[in-house]
């Protein structure tokens, strides 16, 4: 039976080495990027967000080395920039943690944290969250997953941050490369109590829940066959590889991407080397 307090994908976390440089890069690709936020001293990290509907992309950087961000620093040291983890929307993090405990996964948390937010009128508010993680060793396809309960949605989904020059609307798929995609997809499906679906080219999809984006597990050479014009250098053999993003206007996406945009089939693509280790695939909404 699917989890009741944890619904589909909330956001994808792209870890970057230099937060300000990464934010400028994604702005060049046509995204509206939020002002930089700073997490707690314990977390030692900062972020900027790219707000979509109903999900978003988070660019995350380590500002100060702490015990809490050791896994993120290890990820950067081993792989470099790219998709490190994916969050689910939690309706109730405490109840969601108990749901996965009942399925044999010992949760980390829940923990509460917040970051300051400058509101449109110039006033200072806070974005507040309650999150829990699945055990760190439970990382299907090398991808960590966690759940995020938004306690102050009105300070995160700000209307002025949700309009993008490239027409980006929402996430459709999170692409995960793996030498054993069926095995890793089955692993994730067990963790979130969902079924799997085999796609025509042999990739394996795991619906994340509700009407949210799917996870799609596939071998790196399969990914190359899907987008043969796009260089995939910088992607791992196993790990989070890319984001398929629905756009209101493919022409706007191509124009915004400029020289970084590559037409492949009916999509506009940006190679990982041009998007902080993340393959971006824009498709018609």
C-alpha positions in Angstrom: 0.0 0.0 0.0 1.5 3.4 -1.0 2.7 5.8 1.7 -0.1 8.2 2.7 1.9 10.9 4.3 4.6 11.1 1.6 3.4 12.0 -1.9 5.4 12.5 -5.1 8.6 14.4 -5.9 8.9 17.8 -4.2 12.3 18.9 -5.5 15.6 17.8 -6.9 18.9 18.8 -5.2 21.8 19.8 -7.5 25.0 20.1 -5.5 27.4 22.7 -6.8 30.9 23.9 -5.8 30.2 27.6 -6.0 26.7 28.7 -5.3 26.9 32.2 -6.7 28.5 31.0 -9.9 26.0 28.2 -10.3 23.1 30.6 -9.8 24.5 32.9 -12.5 24.8 29.9 -14.8 21.2 28.8 -14.4 20.0 32.4 -14.9 21.9 32.3 -18.3 19.8 29.2 -19.1 16.6 31.2 -18.7 15.7 30.3 -15.1 14.5 32.8 -12.5 16.7 32.0 -9.5 15.8 33.0 -5.9 18.1 35.1 -3.7 20.7 33.0 -1.9 19.5 31.5 1.4 21.7 30.4 4.3 20.9 27.3 6.4 21.7 26.8 10.1 25.2 26.7 11.5 24.8 22.9 12.0 23.9 22.4 8.4 26.6 24.7 7.1 25.0 25.0 3.7 23.3 27.6 1.5 21.0 27.4 -1.5 19.1 29.1 -4.2 15.9 27.7 -5.7 14.2 27.5 -9.1 10.5 27.4 -8.3 8.2 25.5 -10.6 4.6 24.2 -10.0 4.1 22.0 -8.0 7.9 21.2 -7.6 11.2 22.9 -7.8 15.0 22.6 -8.3 17.4 23.4 -5.5 21.0 24.4 -6.0 22.9 23.5 -2.9 26.4 24.5 -1.8 28.5 23.9 1.3 29.5 27.1 3.0 31.2 25.7 6.1 32.3 22.2 6.7 30.2 20.5 9.3 29.4 16.9 10.3 25.9 17.3 8.9 27.2 18.1 5.4 29.9 15.4 5.3 27.9 13.2 2.8 27.5 16.2 0.5 31.2 17.0 0.6 32.0 13.3 -0.1 29.6 13.4 -3.1 31.4 16.5 -4.5 34.8 14.9 -3.9 33.9 11.6 -5.6 31.6 12.7 -8.4 31.7 16.5 -8.7 28.6 18.6 -9.3 25.2 17.1 -10.1 22.0 15.6 -8.7 22.8 14.3 -5.2 19.3 13.6 -3.8 15.6 14.0 -4.4 13.0 15.1 -1.9 9.4 13.9 -1.7 6.6 16.2 -0.4 5.7 15.1 3.1 2.2 16.0 4.3 3.3 15.1 7.8 7.0 14.3 8.3 6.5 12.6 11.7 3.8 10.4 10.4 5.7 9.7 7.2 8.8 8.7 9.3 6.6 6.1 11.1 5.3 4.8 7.8 8.7 4.0 6.5 9.7 2.6 9.9 6.8 0.2 9.7 8.2 -1.0 6.3 11.6 -1.8 7.8 13.5 1.5 7.1 14.8 3.3 10.1 14.3 7.0 9.5 16.8 9.8 10.2 14.7 12.5 11.8 12.4 14.3 11.5 14.3 17.5 12.1 13.1 21.1 11.9 15.1 23.8 10.2 14.6 27.2 8.5 16.3 29.8 6.4 15.6 33.5 6.2 13.6 34.8 3.2 13.4 38.4 1.9 9.8 38.9 0.9 8.7 41.0 -2.1 7.9 44.0 0.1 11.5 43.9 1.4 10.5 42.4 4.8 12.3 39.5 6.3 10.5 36.2 6.9 11.5 32.5 7.1 11.0 29.4 5.2 10.4 26.6 7.7 10.7 22.8 7.0 10.4 19.5 8.8 12.4 16.7 7.0 13.3 13.1 7.5 15.6 10.8 5.5 15.6 7.2 4.6 18.8 5.5 5.8 21.9 6.8 4.0 22.8 3.4 2.8 19.4 3.1 1.1 20.4 5.0 -2.0 18.9 3.4 -5.2 21.0 4.2 -8.2 23.3 6.1 -5.8 20.6 8.7 -5.2 19.7 9.7 -1.7 16.1 10.4 -0.9 14.3 12.3 1.8 10.9 13.8 2.5 10.2 17.5 3.2 7.2 19.0 4.9 6.8 22.7 4.0 5.5 24.6 7.0 5.5 28.0 5.3 4.7 27.4 1.6 3.9 31.1 1.1 7.6 32.0 1.7 8.9 29.4 -0.8 6.5 29.4 -3.8 6.7 33.2 -4.4 4.8 34.2 -7.6 7.7 36.4 -8.9 10.0 33.4 -8.7 7.8 31.1 -10.8 8.0 32.8 -14.1 11.0 31.7 -16.2 12.4 33.0 -19.5 12.7 29.5 -20.8 9.0 28.7 -20.0 9.9 26.1 -17.4 6.7 24.8 -15.8 7.4 21.6 -13.9 9.5 18.5 -13.5 8.4 15.5 -15.6 11.2 13.0 -14.9 14.3 12.5 -12.8 16.8 10.5 -14.8 19.0 8.1 -12.9 21.8 6.1 -14.7 22.7 2.7 -13.5 24.5 -0.4 -14.7 21.5 -2.4 -13.3 18.5 -0.1 -13.8 15.9 -2.8 -13.1 17.5 -3.7 -9.8 17.8 0.0 -8.6 14.3 0.8 -9.8 13.0 -2.2 -7.7 15.0 -0.9 -4.7 13.3 2.5 -4.9 9.9 1.0 -5.5 10.3 -1.0 -2.2 11.3 2.1 -0.3 8.3 4.2 -1.4 5.8 1.2 -1.9 5.2 1.9 -5.6 5.1 -0.3 -8.7 7.6 -0.1 -11.6 6.9 0.4 -15.3 9.1 -0.8 -18.2 9.5 1.8 -21.0 9.8 0.9 -24.7 13.6 1.2 -24.7 14.0 -1.0 -21.6 14.4 1.8 -19.1 12.4 1.3 -15.9 10.2 4.1 -14.5 9.0 4.4 -10.9 6.1 6.8 -10.4 6.7 9.0 -7.4 3.1 9.4 -6.5 0.2 11.8 -7.2 0.7 13.6 -10.5 4.4 14.3 -9.7 7.4 13.5 -11.8 8.6 9.9 -12.4 12.0 8.5 -11.6 13.4 6.8 -14.7 16.3 4.3 -14.3 18.4 3.5 -17.4 22.0 2.6 -18.3 24.2 5.4 -19.5 24.3 4.0 -23.0 20.5 3.9 -23.1 20.5 7.6 -22.1 22.9 8.3 -24.9 20.6 6.6 -27.4 17.7 8.7 -26.2 19.6 11.9 -26.8 22.3 11.0 -29.3 23.3 14.6 -30.2 24.0 15.5 -26.5 27.5 14.9 -25.0 27.2 13.2 -21.6 30.7 13.7 -20.4 30.7 14.4 -16.6 27.9 12.0 -15.8 28.6 9.0 -13.6 27.9 5.4 -14.5 25.6 5.3 -11.5 23.7 8.3 -10.0 21.4 11.1 -10.6 21.9 12.2 -14.2 19.2 14.6 -15.5 15.9 16.4 -15.2 13.2 16.4 -17.8 11.4 19.7 -17.5 8.0 20.6 -19.1 8.1 24.1 -20.7 5.3 26.2 -22.0 7.4 27.2 -25.0 10.2 25.1 -26.5 11.2 28.0 -28.7 11.7 30.1 -25.6 13.7 27.3 -24.0 16.0 27.1 -27.1 16.4 30.8 -27.2 17.2 31.1 -23.5 19.8 28.2 -23.7 21.5 30.0 -26.6 24.7 28.2 -27.6 24.2 25.6 -24.8 20.9 24.4 -26.4 20.9 21.2 -28.4 17.9 20.0 -30.4 17.4 16.2 -30.0 14.2 14.8 -31.3 11.4 16.9 -30.0 13.4 18.2 -27.0 15.8 21.1 -26.3 18.7 19.7 -24.3 21.5 21.2 -22.2 24.5 19.0 -21.7 25.7 18.3 -18.2 28.9 20.3 -18.7 26.8 23.4 -19.2 24.4 22.9 -16.3 26.6 22.0 -13.3 26.7 18.3 -14.0 23.0 17.9 -14.7 21.5 17.0 -18.1 18.5 19.2 -18.8 15.8 18.1 -21.2 13.1 20.6 -22.1 9.9 19.1 -23.5 6.6 20.6 -24.5 4.2 20.9 -21.6 
